[in-house]
Amino acid sequence: MLLRIFRVNDPYRLLGIFIMLVLVSLALFLDPVGITLSELRAIVLGESLNDGKSLYTQLMTSTPPLASWFFGWIDLLFDRSLTARHILSLLIIFSQGAFFAILLINNKAQNESTYLPALVFGVLCFFSFDMLSLTGELLASTFLLFALNKLFQEVEFRIQQDSILLNLGMYLGIASLFVLSYSVFLPGTLIILILFTRLTIRKALILIFGFLLPHSLLVVVYYVSGNFDALWSNFYLGNEWISGNLITFSSMVYLSAIPIIYFIFSLVMLNREARLTKYQSQLLQIMFVWLLIAIVEIILSGKMSPSRVITFAPPLAYFTSHYFLLIRRKRIGEMMIWLFVGGILITSYLARYQKIGGIEYNTLFPAKSAYSNQIKGKRVLVLGTDWGLYESNRLASHFYDWQLAEQVFTNSDYFENVVKVDQSFIQDAPEVIVDKNNLMTKMMARIPRLRQEYTKQGDLYIRN
């Protein structure tokens, strides 16, 4: 039934896919999961920007600029509403799936013009509940799809235009301004072009120029305003690529078991049954390399969470839909697609309700703060990683990323660090400071007025 319906080349099938995705996500809206750490961080960042703080100069964070500003706009529209954010994420996922299917149809990447890849793409994006989180990765993956479309056009020898490579580079550059580690797709794309096209030095330079263009515009803006050092130290050197995994590798394997199995099936079937043109064979190889690049990006970034593997969705949807289209017996095809959809959704919901022992989600959520009952509705500064406190409070001061702020508070002998803290407190003084490691003592010795403004109560400094 599913295969027969969505195999037809009819744009109205996209409406059916949208309805199906809404029905699939309905349980997540009716019985929502608590706020994840990435969602909380995005909300706090958006609120801080809307408090009038300038990114990087008055807000110490390594979060890429386009993602940061987007979180600010979302905060203006939806405040702290997770439901509104998840609805927007659902719309983005559907749009990406639809665009990917149209991309394959326009580039004749498969023997059949079908919207089945959109269905597979959408289902893959529900292999874990946190795929509905509105993250920088979800936004960046949209521009990677645009880049993939241009890459397909460049591989087709009948189309040779410099604008294609320029736009390809720009899309990759914009994606990296949402997620810095997506810069890996630039050398990956160069490798693909070397392998499958007649890439000249001139064309390679056009691609690199396109990638650097959005970064150059960002650098120029900050340089002209005299804030280039803040941009460089916070964003480009802010260790954005280095972070702990939010979920274990074994948990990811359990969650991804069905997509992995079908991917293997597709490789076997394509090797045995596929009758592809030379161009289609090239696109198939490109999608395989694209998947390898996505794997490399995850390894280099040092971050593992379900929402981060959104870059795996296009190549997996491509190979899996190919597999379904190559099954000759209709009954077997219908059975396999139902097992695919049902297996992914059942695994996702069982994991969401902690019914699968090998999947551990606890680290995806902020740990409950020991001060959550004591401090509510305040503007706080946490000298540490106690993000759970921000569920019921707002960030004060300029110190968002503790990874960056720690260097300031642990090196109070440097005059520059003392000035940063002093200016931060003048512009946005916290009502409460959480200081478990007693870091404020030395800083207050350098800034005597703070000793008069705050009273220490255990690990807390309360503003008088």
TAVEN-V368568 format. One record per residue. N is the residue number from 0. RES is the residue in one small letter. SS is DSSP state (a for helix, b for strand, c for the rest). Layout:
N/RES/SS
N/RES/SS
This chain:
0/m/c
1/l/a
2/l/a
3/r/a
4/i/a
5/f/a
6/r/c
7/v/c
8/n/c
9/d/c
10/p/c
11/y/c
12/r/a
13/l/a
14/l/a
15/g/a
16/i/a
17/f/a
18/i/a
19/m/a
20/l/a
21/v/a
22/l/a
23/v/a
24/s/a
25/l/a
26/a/a
27/l/a
28/f/a
29/l/a
30/d/c
31/p/c
32/v/c
33/g/c
34/i/c
35/t/b
36/l/a
37/s/a
38/e/a
39/l/a
40/r/a
41/a/a
42/i/a
43/v/a
44/l/a
45/g/a
46/e/a
47/s/a
48/l/a
49/n/a
50/d/c
51/g/c
52/k/c
53/s/c
54/l/b
55/y/c
56/t/c
57/q/c
58/l/b
59/m/b
60/t/c
61/s/c
62/t/c
63/p/c
64/p/a
65/l/a
66/a/a
67/s/a
68/w/a
69/f/a
70/f/a
71/g/a
72/w/a
73/i/a
74/d/a
75/l/a
76/l/a
77/f/a
78/d/c
79/r/c
80/s/c
81/l/a
82/t/a
83/a/a
84/r/a
85/h/a
86/i/a
87/l/a
88/s/a
89/l/a
90/l/a
91/i/a
92/i/a
93/f/a
94/s/a
95/q/a
96/g/a
97/a/a
98/f/a
99/f/a
100/a/a
101/i/a
102/l/a
103/l/a
104/i/a
105/n/a
106/n/c
107/k/c
108/a/c
109/q/c
110/n/c
111/e/c
112/s/c
113/t/c
114/y/c
115/l/a
116/p/a
117/a/a
118/l/a
119/v/a
120/f/a
121/g/a
122/v/a
123/l/a
124/c/c
125/f/c
126/f/c
127/s/c
128/f/a
129/d/a
130/m/a
131/l/a
132/s/c
133/l/c
134/t/c
135/g/a
136/e/a
137/l/a
138/l/a
139/a/a
140/s/a
141/t/a
142/f/a
143/l/a
144/l/a
145/f/a
146/a/a
147/l/a
148/n/a
149/k/a
150/l/a
151/f/a
152/q/a
153/e/a
154/v/a
155/e/c
156/f/c
157/r/c
158/i/c
159/q/c
160/q/c
161/d/a
162/s/a
163/i/a
164/l/a
165/l/a
166/n/a
167/l/a
168/g/a
169/m/a
170/y/a
171/l/a
172/g/a
173/i/a
174/a/a
175/s/a
176/l/c
177/f/c
178/v/c
179/l/a
180/s/a
181/y/a
182/s/a
183/v/a
184/f/a
185/l/a
186/p/a
187/g/a
188/t/a
189/l/a
190/i/a
191/i/a
192/l/a
193/i/a
194/l/a
195/f/a
196/t/c
197/r/c
198/l/c
199/t/c
200/i/a
201/r/a
202/k/a
203/a/a
204/l/a
205/i/a
206/l/a
207/i/a
208/f/a
209/g/a
210/f/a
211/l/a
212/l/a
213/p/a
214/h/a
215/s/a
216/l/a
217/l/a
218/v/a
219/v/a
220/v/a
221/y/a
222/y/a
223/v/a
224/s/c
225/g/c
226/n/c
227/f/a
228/d/a
229/a/a
230/l/a
231/w/a
232/s/a
233/n/a
234/f/a
235/y/a
236/l/c
237/g/c
238/n/c
239/e/c
240/w/c
241/i/c
242/s/c
243/g/c
244/n/c
245/l/c
246/i/c
247/t/c
248/f/a
249/s/a
250/s/a
251/m/a
252/v/a
253/y/a
254/l/a
255/s/c
256/a/a
257/i/a
258/p/a
259/i/a
260/i/a
261/y/a
262/f/a
263/i/a
264/f/a
265/s/a
266/l/a
267/v/a
268/m/a
269/l/a
270/n/a
271/r/a
272/e/a
273/a/c
274/r/c
275/l/c
276/t/c
277/k/a
278/y/a
279/q/a
280/s/a
281/q/a
282/l/a
283/l/a
284/q/a
285/i/a
286/m/a
287/f/a
288/v/a
289/w/a
290/l/a
291/l/a
292/i/a
293/a/a
294/i/a
295/v/a
296/e/a
297/i/a
298/i/a
299/l/a
300/s/a
301/g/c
302/k/c
303/m/c
304/s/c
305/p/a
306/s/a
307/r/a
308/v/a
309/i/a
310/t/a
311/f/a
312/a/a
313/p/a
314/p/a
315/l/a
316/a/a
317/y/a
318/f/a
319/t/a
320/s/a
321/h/a
322/y/a
323/f/a
324/l/a
325/l/a
326/i/c
327/r/c
328/r/c
329/k/a
330/r/a
331/i/a
332/g/a
333/e/a
334/m/a
335/m/a
336/i/a
337/w/a
338/l/a
339/f/a
340/v/a
341/g/a
342/g/a
343/i/a
344/l/a
345/i/a
346/t/a
347/s/a
348/y/a
349/l/a
350/a/a
351/r/a
352/y/c
353/q/c
354/k/c
355/i/c
356/g/c
357/g/c
358/i/c
359/e/c
360/y/c
361/n/a
362/t/a
363/l/a
364/f/b
365/p/c
366/a/c
367/k/c
368/s/c
369/a/c
370/y/c
371/s/c
372/n/c
373/q/c
374/i/c
375/k/c
376/g/c
377/k/c
378/r/b
379/v/b
380/l/b
381/v/b
382/l/c
383/g/c
384/t/c
385/d/c
386/w/a
387/g/a
388/l/a
389/y/a
390/e/a
391/s/c
392/n/c
393/r/b
394/l/b
395/a/c
396/s/c
397/h/c
398/f/b
399/y/c
400/d/c
401/w/a
402/q/a
403/l/a
404/a/a
405/e/a
406/q/a
407/v/a
408/f/a
409/t/c
410/n/c
411/s/c
412/d/c
413/y/c
414/f/a
415/e/a
416/n/a
417/v/a
418/v/a
419/k/a
420/v/a
421/d/a
422/q/a
423/s/a
424/f/a
425/i/a
426/q/a
427/d/c
428/a/c
429/p/c
430/e/c
431/v/b
432/i/b
433/v/b
434/d/c
435/k/c
436/n/c
437/n/c
438/l/c
439/m/a
440/t/a
441/k/a
442/m/a
443/m/a
444/a/a
445/r/a
446/i/c
447/p/a
448/r/a
449/l/a
450/r/a
451/q/a
452/e/a
453/y/b
454/t/b
455/k/b
456/q/b
457/g/c
458/d/c
459/l/b
460/y/b
461/i/b
462/r/b
463/n/c
